[in-house]
Amino acid sequence: MSMLSQLKQSELEIGPRALAREVSVDRADGRVKLYLAYKALNWRRENKLLFMTGAYIPLMSMGDHKDHVC
């Protein structure tokens, strides 16, 4: 909870783009995963209708790293 509170405060101070860059520098501390989950879950909550009524459209991946897309 403390780390999430710090992330929220940092996002207010420096903005989401700068914070995303900052948390991706040291991936071992867990901040990047926590920030991504926080942003994704909030986006999902804010776009509830899309998730309730939208259609699933699978995308095809191509290129050398096509097997590494999630």
PQR file of N, CA, C, O and H, with PARSE charges and radii, in Angstrom:
ATOM      1  N   MET A   1       0.826  -1.188   0.000 -0.4000 1.5000
ATOM      2  CA  MET A   1       0.000   0.000   0.000 -0.0000 2.0000
ATOM      3  C   MET A   1       0.872   1.254   0.000  0.5500 1.7000
ATOM      4  O   MET A   1       0.562   2.247  -0.659 -0.5500 1.4000
ATOM      5  N   SER A   2       1.960   1.185   0.748 -0.4000 1.5000
ATOM      6  CA  SER A   2       2.870   2.319   0.829 -0.0000 2.0000
ATOM      7  C   SER A   2       3.497   2.611  -0.534  0.5500 1.7000
ATOM      8  O   SER A   2       3.592   3.767  -0.946 -0.5500 1.4000
ATOM      9  H   SER A   2       2.212   0.378   1.283  0.4000 1.0000
ATOM     10  N   MET A   3       3.920   1.560  -1.224 -0.4000 1.5000
ATOM     11  CA  MET A   3       4.544   1.753  -2.533 -0.0000 2.0000
ATOM     12  C   MET A   3       3.533   2.315  -3.528  0.5500 1.7000
ATOM     13  O   MET A   3       3.877   3.175  -4.339 -0.5500 1.4000
ATOM     14  H   MET A   3       3.843   0.621  -0.889  0.4000 1.0000
ATOM     15  N   LEU A   4       2.292   1.839  -3.474 -0.4000 1.5000
ATOM     16  CA  LEU A   4       1.262   2.348  -4.370 -0.0000 2.0000
ATOM     17  C   LEU A   4       0.968   3.814  -4.064  0.5500 1.7000
ATOM     18  O   LEU A   4       0.786   4.615  -4.982 -0.5500 1.4000
ATOM     19  H   LEU A   4       2.013   1.140  -2.815  0.4000 1.0000
ATOM     20  N   SER A   5       0.920   4.164  -2.802 -0.4000 1.5000
ATOM     21  CA  SER A   5       0.704   5.570  -2.425 -0.0000 2.0000
ATOM     22  C   SER A   5       1.822   6.458  -2.957  0.5500 1.7000
ATOM     23  O   SER A   5       1.569   7.565  -3.433 -0.5500 1.4000
ATOM     24  H   SER A   5       1.068   3.513  -2.057  0.4000 1.0000
ATOM     25  N   GLN A   6       3.047   5.974  -2.876 -0.4000 1.5000
ATOM     26  CA  GLN A   6       4.192   6.728  -3.399 -0.0000 2.0000
ATOM     27  C   GLN A   6       4.102   6.883  -4.917  0.5500 1.7000
ATOM     28  O   GLN A   6       4.413   7.944  -5.458 -0.5500 1.4000
ATOM     29  H   GLN A   6       3.253   5.075  -2.489  0.4000 1.0000
ATOM     30  N   LEU A   7       3.677   5.824  -5.595 -0.4000 1.5000
ATOM     31  CA  LEU A   7       3.528   5.891  -7.045 -0.0000 2.0000
ATOM     32  C   LEU A   7       2.457   6.907  -7.438  0.5500 1.7000
ATOM     33  O   LEU A   7       2.650   7.689  -8.369 -0.5500 1.4000
ATOM     34  H   LEU A   7       3.425   4.962  -5.155  0.4000 1.0000
ATOM     35  N   LYS A   8       1.334   6.892  -6.732 -0.4000 1.5000
ATOM     36  CA  LYS A   8       0.258   7.844  -7.024 -0.0000 2.0000
ATOM     37  C   LYS A   8       0.728   9.279  -6.816  0.5500 1.7000
ATOM     38  O   LYS A   8       0.421  10.161  -7.618 -0.5500 1.4000
ATOM     39  H   LYS A   8       1.177   6.256  -5.977  0.4000 1.0000
ATOM     40  N   GLN A   9       1.470   9.507  -5.744 -0.4000 1.5000
ATOM     41  CA  GLN A   9       1.974  10.845  -5.467 -0.0000 2.0000
ATOM     42  C   GLN A   9       2.984  11.278  -6.533  0.5500 1.7000
ATOM     43  O   GLN A   9       2.953  12.418  -6.998 -0.5500 1.4000
ATOM     44  H   GLN A   9       1.719   8.790  -5.093  0.4000 1.0000
ATOM     45  N   SER A  10       3.864  10.379  -6.910 -0.4000 1.5000
ATOM     46  CA  SER A  10       4.848  10.687  -7.956 -0.0000 2.0000
ATOM     47  C   SER A  10       4.160  10.985  -9.277  0.5500 1.7000
ATOM     48  O   SER A  10       4.586  11.875 -10.014 -0.5500 1.4000
ATOM     49  H   SER A  10       3.890   9.453  -6.532  0.4000 1.0000
ATOM     50  N   GLU A  11       3.097  10.247  -9.581 -0.4000 1.5000
ATOM     51  CA  GLU A  11       2.374  10.482 -10.829 -0.0000 2.0000
ATOM     52  C   GLU A  11       1.785  11.892 -10.851  0.5500 1.7000
ATOM     53  O   GLU A  11       1.791  12.558 -11.886 -0.5500 1.4000
ATOM     54  H   GLU A  11       2.751   9.525  -8.983  0.4000 1.0000
ATOM     55  N   LEU A  12       1.277  12.341  -9.705 -0.4000 1.5000
ATOM     56  CA  LEU A  12       0.749  13.707  -9.612 -0.0000 2.0000
ATOM     57  C   LEU A  12       1.854  14.744  -9.795  0.5500 1.7000
ATOM     58  O   LEU A  12       1.645  15.783 -10.420 -0.5500 1.4000
ATOM     59  H   LEU A  12       1.271  11.800  -8.864  0.4000 1.0000
ATOM     60  N   GLU A  13       3.020  14.454  -9.250 -0.4000 1.5000
ATOM     61  CA  GLU A  13       4.125  15.419  -9.277 -0.0000 2.0000
ATOM     62  C   GLU A  13       4.838  15.484 -10.622  0.5500 1.7000
ATOM     63  O   GLU A  13       5.125  16.574 -11.118 -0.5500 1.4000
ATOM     64  H   GLU A  13       3.190  13.610  -8.742  0.4000 1.0000
ATOM     65  N   ILE A  14       5.128  14.324 -11.220 -0.4000 1.5000
ATOM     66  CA  ILE A  14       5.948  14.326 -12.440 -0.0000 2.0000
ATOM     67  C   ILE A  14       5.198  13.881 -13.691  0.5500 1.7000
ATOM     68  O   ILE A  14       5.710  14.015 -14.802 -0.5500 1.4000
ATOM     69  H   ILE A  14       4.895  13.438 -10.818  0.4000 1.0000
ATOM     70  N   GLY A  15       3.999  13.359 -13.518 -0.4000 1.5000
ATOM     71  CA  GLY A  15       3.193  12.918 -14.648 -0.0000 2.0000
ATOM     72  C   GLY A  15       3.374  11.446 -14.961  0.5500 1.7000
ATOM     73  O   GLY A  15       4.398  10.858 -14.613 -0.5500 1.4000
ATOM     74  H   GLY A  15       3.583  13.251 -12.616  0.4000 1.0000
ATOM     75  N   PRO A  16       2.388  10.846 -15.615 -0.5600 1.5000
ATOM     76  CA  PRO A  16       2.432   9.403 -15.879  0.2800 2.0000
ATOM     77  C   PRO A  16       3.558   8.964 -16.818  0.5500 1.7000
ATOM     78  O   PRO A  16       4.138   7.895 -16.626 -0.5500 1.4000
ATOM     79  N   ARG A  17       3.869   9.766 -17.818 -0.4000 1.5000
ATOM     80  CA  ARG A  17       4.916   9.371 -18.774 -0.0000 2.0000
ATOM     81  C   ARG A  17       6.281   9.324 -18.095  0.5500 1.7000
ATOM     82  O   ARG A  17       7.033   8.366 -18.275 -0.5500 1.4000
ATOM     83  H   ARG A  17       3.398  10.635 -17.974  0.4000 1.0000
ATOM     84  N   ALA A  18       6.602  10.349 -17.320 -0.4000 1.5000
ATOM     85  CA  ALA A  18       7.888  10.382 -16.614 -0.0000 2.0000
ATOM     86  C   ALA A  18       7.957   9.276 -15.568  0.5500 1.7000
ATOM     87  O   ALA A  18       9.006   8.662 -15.374 -0.5500 1.4000
ATOM     88  H   ALA A  18       5.992  11.128 -17.174  0.4000 1.0000
ATOM     89  N   LEU A  19       6.845   9.026 -14.899 -0.4000 1.5000
ATOM     90  CA  LEU A  19       6.838   7.960 -13.899 -0.0000 2.0000
ATOM     91  C   LEU A  19       7.024   6.596 -14.545  0.5500 1.7000
ATOM     92  O   LEU A  19       7.734   5.745 -14.008 -0.5500 1.4000
ATOM     93  H   LEU A  19       5.993   9.525 -15.056  0.4000 1.0000
ATOM     94  N   ALA A  20       6.397   6.383 -15.686 -0.4000 1.5000
ATOM     95  CA  ALA A  20       6.568   5.104 -16.394 -0.0000 2.0000
ATOM     96  C   ALA A  20       8.031   4.878 -16.752  0.5500 1.7000
ATOM     97  O   ALA A  20       8.546   3.768 -16.614 -0.5500 1.4000
ATOM     98  H   ALA A  20       5.820   7.074 -16.122  0.4000 1.0000
ATOM     99  N   ARG A  21       8.698   5.930 -17.209 -0.4000 1.5000
ATOM    100  CA  ARG A  21      10.131   5.809 -17.510 -0.0000 2.0000
ATOM    101  C   ARG A  21      10.927   5.495 -16.248  0.5500 1.7000
ATOM    102  O   ARG A  21      11.820   4.648 -16.256 -0.5500 1.4000
ATOM    103  H   ARG A  21       8.280   6.832 -17.320  0.4000 1.0000
ATOM    104  N   GLU A  22      10.590   6.185 -15.172 -0.4000 1.5000
ATOM    105  CA  GLU A  22      11.317   6.018 -13.908 -0.0000 2.0000
ATOM    106  C   GLU A  22      11.179   4.603 -13.350  0.5500 1.7000
ATOM    107  O   GLU A  22      12.174   4.005 -12.941 -0.5500 1.4000
ATOM    108  H   GLU A  22       9.864   6.872 -15.165  0.4000 1.0000
ATOM    109  N   VAL A  23       9.960   4.059 -13.328 -0.4000 1.5000
ATOM    110  CA  VAL A  23       9.765   2.734 -12.730 -0.0000 2.0000
ATOM    111  C   VAL A  23      10.316   1.615 -13.599  0.5500 1.7000
ATOM    112  O   VAL A  23      10.567   0.518 -13.099 -0.5500 1.4000
ATOM    113  H   VAL A  23       9.152   4.545 -13.661  0.4000 1.0000
ATOM    114  N   SER A  24      10.509   1.869 -14.892 -0.4000 1.5000
ATOM    115  CA  SER A  24      11.038   0.814 -15.759 -0.0000 2.0000
ATOM    116  C   SER A  24      12.562   0.718 -15.707  0.5500 1.7000
ATOM    117  O   SER A  24      13.141  -0.190 -16.304 -0.5500 1.4000
ATOM    118  H   SER A  24      10.305   2.759 -15.297  0.4000 1.0000
ATOM    119  N   VAL A  25      13.213   1.632 -15.009 -0.4000 1.5000
ATOM    120  CA  VAL A  25      14.672   1.589 -14.895 -0.0000 2.0000
ATOM    121  C   VAL A  25      15.120   0.401 -14.055  0.5500 1.7000
ATOM    122  O   VAL A  25      16.023  -0.337 -14.449 -0.5500 1.4000
ATOM    123  H   VAL A  25      12.743   2.369 -14.524  0.4000 1.0000
ATOM    124  N   ASP A  26      14.488   0.216 -12.897 -0.4000 1.5000
ATOM    125  CA  ASP A  26      14.846  -0.896 -12.008 -0.0000 2.0000
ATOM    126  C   ASP A  26      13.643  -1.816 -11.859  0.5500 1.7000
ATOM    127  O   ASP A  26      12.837  -1.653 -10.943 -0.5500 1.4000
ATOM    128  H   ASP A  26      13.754   0.816 -12.577  0.4000 1.0000
ATOM    129  N   ARG A  27      13.529  -2.772 -12.754 -0.4000 1.5000
ATOM    130  CA  ARG A  27      12.361  -3.649 -12.780 -0.0000 2.0000
ATOM    131  C   ARG A  27      12.317  -4.624 -11.612  0.5500 1.7000
ATOM    132  O   ARG A  27      11.262  -5.193 -11.331 -0.5500 1.4000
ATOM    133  H   ARG A  27      14.184  -2.904 -13.498  0.4000 1.0000
ATOM    134  N   ALA A  28      13.422  -4.828 -10.936 -0.4000 1.5000
ATOM    135  CA  ALA A  28      13.476  -5.812  -9.855 -0.0000 2.0000
ATOM    136  C   ALA A  28      12.768  -5.340  -8.589  0.5500 1.7000
ATOM    137  O   ALA A  28      12.441  -6.158  -7.729 -0.5500 1.4000
ATOM    138  H   ALA A  28      14.279  -4.366 -11.165  0.4000 1.0000
ATOM    139  N   ASP A  29      12.527  -4.038  -8.458 -0.4000 1.5000
ATOM    140  CA  ASP A  29      11.915  -3.554  -7.216 -0.0000 2.0000
ATOM    141  C   ASP A  29      10.389  -3.688  -7.200  0.5500 1.7000
ATOM    142  O   ASP A  29       9.763  -3.409  -6.177 -0.5500 1.4000
ATOM    143  H   ASP A  29      12.793  -3.373  -9.157  0.4000 1.0000
ATOM    144  N   GLY A  30       9.785  -4.106  -8.307 -0.4000 1.5000
ATOM    145  CA  GLY A  30       8.354  -4.371  -8.352 -0.0000 2.0000
ATOM    146  C   GLY A  30       7.476  -3.172  -8.670  0.5500 1.7000
ATOM    147  O   GLY A  30       6.269  -3.326  -8.856 -0.5500 1.4000
ATOM    148  H   GLY A  30      10.294  -4.332  -9.137  0.4000 1.0000
ATOM    149  N   ARG A  31       8.059  -1.983  -8.735 -0.4000 1.5000
ATOM    150  CA  ARG A  31       7.244  -0.787  -8.973 -0.0000 2.0000
ATOM    151  C   ARG A  31       6.616  -0.790 -10.360  0.5500 1.7000
ATOM    152  O   ARG A  31       5.474  -0.358 -10.520 -0.5500 1.4000
ATOM    153  H   ARG A  31       9.039  -1.858  -8.583  0.4000 1.0000
ATOM    154  N   VAL A  32       7.344  -1.270 -11.365 -0.4000 1.5000
ATOM    155  CA  VAL A  32       6.816  -1.262 -12.728 -0.0000 2.0000
ATOM    156  C   VAL A  32       5.592  -2.169 -12.828  0.5500 1.7000
ATOM    157  O   VAL A  32       4.611  -1.807 -13.477 -0.5500 1.4000
ATOM    158  H   VAL A  32       8.271  -1.621 -11.235  0.4000 1.0000
ATOM    159  N   LYS A  33       5.635  -3.324 -12.206 -0.4000 1.5000
ATOM    160  CA  LYS A  33       4.497  -4.249 -12.243 -0.0000 2.0000
ATOM    161  C   LYS A  33       3.305  -3.664 -11.478  0.5500 1.7000
ATOM    162  O   LYS A  33       2.170  -3.739 -11.948 -0.5500 1.4000
ATOM    163  H   LYS A  33       6.432  -3.618 -11.679  0.4000 1.0000
ATOM    164  N   LEU A  34       3.557  -3.092 -10.324 -0.4000 1.5000
ATOM    165  CA  LEU A  34       2.498  -2.489  -9.532 -0.0000 2.0000
ATOM    166  C   LEU A  34       1.866  -1.313 -10.277  0.5500 1.7000
ATOM    167  O   LEU A  34       0.642  -1.179 -10.299 -0.5500 1.4000
ATOM    168  H   LEU A  34       4.480  -3.031  -9.943  0.4000 1.0000
ATOM    169  N   TYR A  35       2.684  -0.471 -10.880 -0.4000 1.5000
ATOM    170  CA  TYR A  35       2.173   0.697 -11.604 -0.0000 2.0000
ATOM    171  C   TYR A  35       1.342   0.263 -12.810  0.5500 1.7000
ATOM    172  O   TYR A  35       0.281   0.831 -13.071 -0.5500 1.4000
ATOM    173  H   TYR A  35       3.678  -0.579 -10.863  0.4000 1.0000
ATOM    174  N   LEU A  36       1.814  -0.729 -13.536 -0.4000 1.5000
ATOM    175  CA  LEU A  36       1.074  -1.230 -14.689 -0.0000 2.0000
ATOM    176  C   LEU A  36      -0.280  -1.803 -14.259  0.5500 1.7000
ATOM    177  O   LEU A  36      -1.299  -1.517 -14.889 -0.5500 1.4000
ATOM    178  H   LEU A  36       2.675  -1.191 -13.324  0.4000 1.0000
ATOM    179  N   ALA A  37      -0.298  -2.602 -13.203 -0.4000 1.5000
ATOM    180  CA  ALA A  37      -1.552  -3.181 -12.708 -0.0000 2.0000
ATOM    181  C   ALA A  37      -2.506  -2.083 -12.251  0.5500 1.7000
ATOM    182  O   ALA A  37      -3.699  -2.135 -12.550 -0.5500 1.4000
ATOM    183  H   ALA A  37       0.530  -2.834 -12.692  0.4000 1.0000
ATOM    184  N   TYR A  38      -1.996  -1.105 -11.537 -0.4000 1.5000
ATOM    185  CA  TYR A  38      -2.803   0.021 -11.059 -0.0000 2.0000
ATOM    186  C   TYR A  38      -3.438   0.776 -12.232  0.5500 1.7000
ATOM    187  O   TYR A  38      -4.635   1.061 -12.216 -0.5500 1.4000
ATOM    188  H   TYR A  38      -1.026  -1.063 -11.294  0.4000 1.0000
ATOM    189  N   LYS A  39      -2.634   1.097 -13.245 -0.4000 1.5000
ATOM    190  CA  LYS A  39      -3.138   1.846 -14.391 -0.0000 2.0000
ATOM    191  C   LYS A  39      -4.146   1.009 -15.198  0.5500 1.7000
ATOM    192  O   LYS A  39      -5.183   1.523 -15.616 -0.5500 1.4000
ATOM    193  H   LYS A  39      -1.661   0.865 -13.258  0.4000 1.0000
ATOM    194  N   ALA A  40      -3.841  -0.267 -15.412 -0.4000 1.5000
ATOM    195  CA  ALA A  40      -4.729  -1.125 -16.197 -0.0000 2.0000
ATOM    196  C   ALA A  40      -6.073  -1.324 -15.496  0.5500 1.7000
ATOM    197  O   ALA A  40      -7.121  -1.244 -16.136 -0.5500 1.4000
ATOM    198  H   ALA A  40      -2.998  -0.684 -15.072  0.4000 1.0000
ATOM    199  N   LEU A  41      -6.051  -1.579 -14.204 -0.4000 1.5000
ATOM    200  CA  LEU A  41      -7.301  -1.792 -13.481 -0.0000 2.0000
ATOM    201  C   LEU A  41      -8.141  -0.522 -13.409  0.5500 1.7000
ATOM    202  O   LEU A  41      -9.368  -0.587 -13.489 -0.5500 1.4000
ATOM    203  H   LEU A  41      -5.199  -1.644 -13.684  0.4000 1.0000
ATOM    204  N   ASN A  42      -7.498   0.624 -13.259 -0.4000 1.5000
ATOM    205  CA  ASN A  42      -8.240   1.881 -13.260 -0.0000 2.0000
ATOM    206  C   ASN A  42      -8.828   2.172 -14.638  0.5500 1.7000
ATOM    207  O   ASN A  42      -9.955   2.655 -14.736 -0.5500 1.4000
ATOM    208  H   ASN A  42      -6.501   0.677 -13.193  0.4000 1.0000
ATOM    209  N   TRP A  43      -8.079   1.884 -15.704 -0.4000 1.5000
ATOM    210  CA  TRP A  43      -8.588   2.097 -17.049 -0.0000 2.0000
ATOM    211  C   TRP A  43      -9.788   1.195 -17.297  0.5500 1.7000
ATOM    212  O   TRP A  43     -10.779   1.602 -17.905 -0.5500 1.4000
ATOM    213  H   TRP A  43      -7.163   1.491 -15.625  0.4000 1.0000
ATOM    214  N   ARG A  44      -9.677  -0.035 -16.815 -0.4000 1.5000
ATOM    215  CA  ARG A  44     -10.794  -0.978 -16.976 -0.0000 2.0000
ATOM    216  C   ARG A  44     -12.031  -0.484 -16.229  0.5500 1.7000
ATOM    217  O   ARG A  44     -13.141  -0.557 -16.754 -0.5500 1.4000
ATOM    218  H   ARG A  44      -8.872  -0.365 -16.322  0.4000 1.0000
ATOM    219  N   ARG A  45     -11.849   0.014 -15.020 -0.4000 1.5000
ATOM    220  CA  ARG A  45     -12.979   0.531 -14.244 -0.0000 2.0000
ATOM    221  C   ARG A  45     -13.603   1.747 -14.933  0.5500 1.7000
ATOM    222  O   ARG A  45     -14.825   1.892 -14.952 -0.5500 1.4000
ATOM    223  H   ARG A  45     -10.947   0.073 -14.592  0.4000 1.0000
ATOM    224  N   GLU A  46     -12.770   2.613 -15.492 -0.4000 1.5000
ATOM    225  CA  GLU A  46     -13.261   3.813 -16.171 -0.0000 2.0000
ATOM    226  C   GLU A  46     -13.940   3.504 -17.506  0.5500 1.7000
ATOM    227  O   GLU A  46     -14.701   4.325 -18.017 -0.5500 1.4000
ATOM    228  H   GLU A  46     -11.777   2.495 -15.476  0.4000 1.0000
ATOM    229  N   ASN A  47     -13.673   2.343 -18.065 -0.4000 1.5000
ATOM    230  CA  ASN A  47     -14.239   1.935 -19.351 -0.0000 2.0000
ATOM    231  C   ASN A  47     -15.053   0.656 -19.212  0.5500 1.7000
ATOM    232  O   ASN A  47     -14.980  -0.237 -20.056 -0.5500 1.4000
ATOM    233  H   ASN A  47     -13.054   1.676 -17.650  0.4000 1.0000
ATOM    234  N   LYS A  48     -15.828   0.581 -18.134 -0.4000 1.5000
ATOM    235  CA  LYS A  48     -16.589  -0.616 -17.789 -0.0000 2.0000
ATOM    236  C   LYS A  48     -17.494  -1.082 -18.935  0.5500 1.7000
ATOM    237  O   LYS A  48     -17.584  -2.279 -19.206 -0.5500 1.4000
ATOM    238  H   LYS A  48     -15.887   1.307 -17.449  0.4000 1.0000
ATOM    239  N   LEU A  49     -18.158  -0.146 -19.601 -0.4000 1.5000
ATOM    240  CA  LEU A  49     -19.076  -0.500 -20.681 -0.0000 2.0000
ATOM    241  C   LEU A  49     -18.360  -1.245 -21.808  0.5500 1.7000
ATOM    242  O   LEU A  49     -18.902  -2.197 -22.369 -0.5500 1.4000
ATOM    243  H   LEU A  49     -18.085   0.827 -19.380  0.4000 1.0000
ATOM    244  N   LEU A  50     -17.165  -0.817 -22.133 -0.4000 1.5000
ATOM    245  CA  LEU A  50     -16.391  -1.500 -23.170 -0.0000 2.0000
ATOM    246  C   LEU A  50     -16.155  -2.960 -22.803  0.5500 1.7000
ATOM    247  O   LEU A  50     -16.293  -3.844 -23.649 -0.5500 1.4000
ATOM    248  H   LEU A  50     -16.725  -0.043 -21.678  0.4000 1.0000
ATOM    249  N   PHE A  51     -15.806  -3.214 -21.564 -0.4000 1.5000
ATOM    250  CA  PHE A  51     -15.524  -4.578 -21.137 -0.0000 2.0000
ATOM    251  C   PHE A  51     -16.789  -5.409 -20.969  0.5500 1.7000
ATOM    252  O   PHE A  51     -16.740  -6.637 -21.045 -0.5500 1.4000
ATOM    253  H   PHE A  51     -15.694  -2.496 -20.876  0.4000 1.0000
ATOM    254  N   MET A  52     -17.913  -4.755 -20.742 -0.4000 1.5000
ATOM    255  CA  MET A  52     -19.177  -5.471 -20.586 -0.0000 2.0000
ATOM    256  C   MET A  52     -19.826  -5.790 -21.929  0.5500 1.7000
ATOM    257  O   MET A  52     -20.484  -6.821 -22.065 -0.5500 1.4000
ATOM    258  H   MET A  52     -17.953  -3.758 -20.680  0.4000 1.0000
ATOM    259  N   THR A  53     -19.650  -4.914 -22.926 -0.4000 1.5000
ATOM    260  CA  THR A  53     -20.359  -5.089 -24.188 -0.0000 2.0000
ATOM    261  C   THR A  53     -19.448  -5.230 -25.398  0.5500 1.7000
ATOM    262  O   THR A  53     -19.918  -5.591 -26.477 -0.5500 1.4000
ATOM    263  H   THR A  53     -19.115  -4.076 -22.815  0.4000 1.0000
ATOM    264  N   GLY A  54     -18.186  -4.960 -25.249 -0.4000 1.5000
ATOM    265  CA  GLY A  54     -17.266  -5.008 -26.381 -0.0000 2.0000
ATOM    266  C   GLY A  54     -17.005  -6.428 -26.853  0.5500 1.7000
ATOM    267  O   GLY A  54     -17.239  -7.394 -26.127 -0.5500 1.4000
ATOM    268  H   GLY A  54     -17.804  -4.667 -24.372  0.4000 1.0000
ATOM    269  N   ALA A  55     -16.526  -6.535 -28.060 -0.4000 1.5000
ATOM    270  CA  ALA A  55     -16.210  -7.842 -28.645 -0.0000 2.0000
ATOM    271  C   ALA A  55     -14.713  -8.107 -28.548  0.5500 1.7000
ATOM    272  O   ALA A  55     -13.898  -7.186 -28.594 -0.5500 1.4000
ATOM    273  H   ALA A  55     -16.337  -5.750 -28.650  0.4000 1.0000
ATOM    274  N   TYR A  56     -14.375  -9.362 -28.417 -0.4000 1.5000
ATOM    275  CA  TYR A  56     -12.968  -9.768 -28.420 -0.0000 2.0000
ATOM    276  C   TYR A  56     -12.520  -9.905 -29.869  0.5500 1.7000
ATOM    277  O   TYR A  56     -13.113 -10.664 -30.635 -0.5500 1.4000
ATOM    278  H   TYR A  56     -15.037 -10.110 -28.380  0.4000 1.0000
ATOM    279  N   ILE A  57     -11.497  -9.187 -30.237 -0.4000 1.5000
ATOM    280  CA  ILE A  57     -10.958  -9.262 -31.590 -0.0000 2.0000
ATOM    281  C   ILE A  57      -9.485  -9.650 -31.482  0.5500 1.7000
ATOM    282  O   ILE A  57      -8.657  -8.814 -31.122 -0.5500 1.4000
ATOM    283  H   ILE A  57     -11.015  -8.571 -29.615  0.4000 1.0000
ATOM    284  N   PRO A  58      -9.146 -10.900 -31.787 -0.5600 1.5000
ATOM    285  CA  PRO A  58      -7.749 -11.318 -31.681  0.2800 2.0000
ATOM    286  C   PRO A  58      -6.876 -10.615 -32.717  0.5500 1.7000
ATOM    287  O   PRO A  58      -7.309 -10.360 -33.841 -0.5500 1.4000
ATOM    288  N   LEU A  59      -5.674 -10.314 -32.333 -0.4000 1.5000
ATOM    289  CA  LEU A  59      -4.719  -9.668 -33.227 -0.0000 2.0000
ATOM    290  C   LEU A  59      -3.643 -10.665 -33.614  0.5500 1.7000
ATOM    291  O   LEU A  59      -3.240 -11.504 -32.809 -0.5500 1.4000
ATOM    292  H   LEU A  59      -5.322 -10.521 -31.420  0.4000 1.0000
ATOM    293  N   MET A  60      -3.189 -10.567 -34.834 -0.4000 1.5000
ATOM    294  CA  MET A  60      -2.109 -11.428 -35.303 -0.0000 2.0000
ATOM    295  C   MET A  60      -0.786 -10.698 -35.078  0.5500 1.7000
ATOM    296  O   MET A  60      -0.662  -9.515 -35.396 -0.5500 1.4000
ATOM    297  H   MET A  60      -3.517  -9.886 -35.488  0.4000 1.0000
ATOM    298  N   SER A  61       0.182 -11.396 -34.538 -0.4000 1.5000
ATOM    299  CA  SER A  61       1.505 -10.794 -34.367 -0.0000 2.0000
ATOM    300  C   SER A  61       2.425 -11.328 -35.455  0.5500 1.7000
ATOM    301  O   SER A  61       2.286 -12.463 -35.910 -0.5500 1.4000
ATOM    302  H   SER A  61       0.081 -12.357 -34.280  0.4000 1.0000
ATOM    303  N   MET A  62       3.360 -10.490 -35.859 -0.4000 1.5000
ATOM    304  CA  MET A  62       4.297 -10.853 -36.921 -0.0000 2.0000
ATOM    305  C   MET A  62       5.701 -10.426 -36.524  0.5500 1.7000
ATOM    306  O   MET A  62       5.887  -9.672 -35.569 -0.5500 1.4000
ATOM    307  H   MET A  62       3.473  -9.567 -35.489  0.4000 1.0000
ATOM    308  N   GLY A  63       6.664 -10.905 -37.250 -0.4000 1.5000
ATOM    309  CA  GLY A  63       8.034 -10.494 -37.035 -0.0000 2.0000
ATOM    310  C   GLY A  63       8.822 -11.471 -36.194  0.5500 1.7000
ATOM    311  O   GLY A  63       8.323 -12.525 -35.800 -0.5500 1.4000
ATOM    312  H   GLY A  63       6.513 -11.518 -38.025  0.4000 1.0000
ATOM    313  N   ASP A  64      10.061 -11.103 -35.926 -0.4000 1.5000
ATOM    314  CA  ASP A  64      10.982 -11.985 -35.207 -0.0000 2.0000
ATOM    315  C   ASP A  64      10.521 -12.309 -33.792  0.5500 1.7000
ATOM    316  O   ASP A  64      10.844 -13.373 -33.262 -0.5500 1.4000
ATOM    317  H   ASP A  64      10.467 -10.246 -36.247  0.4000 1.0000
ATOM    318  N   HIS A  65       9.773 -11.404 -33.178 -0.4000 1.5000
ATOM    319  CA  HIS A  65       9.371 -11.591 -31.776 -0.0000 2.0000
ATOM    320  C   HIS A  65       7.884 -11.899 -31.645  0.5500 1.7000
ATOM    321  O   HIS A  65       7.296 -11.648 -30.593 -0.5500 1.4000
ATOM    322  H   HIS A  65       9.511 -10.540 -33.608  0.4000 1.0000
ATOM    323  N   LYS A  66       7.273 -12.432 -32.683 -0.4000 1.5000
ATOM    324  CA  LYS A  66       5.841 -12.690 -32.673 -0.0000 2.0000
ATOM    325  C   LYS A  66       5.419 -13.679 -31.583  0.5500 1.7000
ATOM    326  O   LYS A  66       4.275 -13.635 -31.131 -0.5500 1.4000
ATOM    327  H   LYS A  66       7.751 -12.636 -33.538  0.4000 1.0000
ATOM    328  N   ASP A  67       6.303 -14.556 -31.161 -0.4000 1.5000
ATOM    329  CA  ASP A  67       5.966 -15.526 -30.113 -0.0000 2.0000
ATOM    330  C   ASP A  67       6.126 -14.944 -28.717  0.5500 1.7000
ATOM    331  O   ASP A  67       5.891 -15.642 -27.731 -0.5500 1.4000
ATOM    332  H   ASP A  67       7.232 -14.593 -31.529  0.4000 1.0000
ATOM    333  N   HIS A  68       6.515 -13.696 -28.616 -0.4000 1.5000
ATOM    334  CA  HIS A  68       6.768 -13.072 -27.308 -0.0000 2.0000
ATOM    335  C   HIS A  68       5.781 -11.934 -27.025  0.5500 1.7000
ATOM    336  O   HIS A  68       6.056 -11.057 -26.205 -0.5500 1.4000
ATOM    337  H   HIS A  68       6.706 -13.129 -29.417  0.4000 1.0000
ATOM    338  N   VAL A  69       4.646 -11.953 -27.701 -0.4000 1.5000
ATOM    339  CA  VAL A  69       3.628 -10.918 -27.502 -0.0000 2.0000
ATOM    340  C   VAL A  69       2.557 -11.482 -26.586  0.5500 1.7000
ATOM    341  O   VAL A  69       2.114 -12.618 -26.758 -0.5500 1.4000
ATOM    342  H   VAL A  69       4.423 -12.665 -28.367  0.4000 1.0000
ATOM    343  N   CYS A  70       2.148 -10.691 -25.622 -0.4000 1.5000
ATOM    344  CA  CYS A  70       1.055 -11.163 -24.764 -0.0000 2.0000
ATOM    345  C   CYS A  70      -0.069 -10.166 -24.784  0.5500 1.7000
ATOM    346  O   CYS A  70      -1.089 -10.372 -24.126 -0.5500 1.4000
ATOM    347  H   CYS A  70       2.507  -9.768 -25.483  0.4000 1.0000
TER
END
